């Protein structure tokens, strides 16, 4: 497993934790959703690059 994939998965887990936190703070919820989106797009770009290589 590449280190970048592991880092992206950690970001996604962190984002889910922030978006599901007990507080009803809209900033933390938005931050969590943004982090999940960023990690997901990062993984998608890496997968597309890997597919194009082959």
Number of C-alpha atoms within 10 A of each C-alpha: 5 6 8 12 15 12 14 19 17 14 19 21 16 17 24 18 16 20 23 14 13 9 11 10 10 10 12 17 20 14 15 23 20 16 21 24 15 16 22 16 13 16 18 12 12 14 13 10 11 10 9 8 7 5
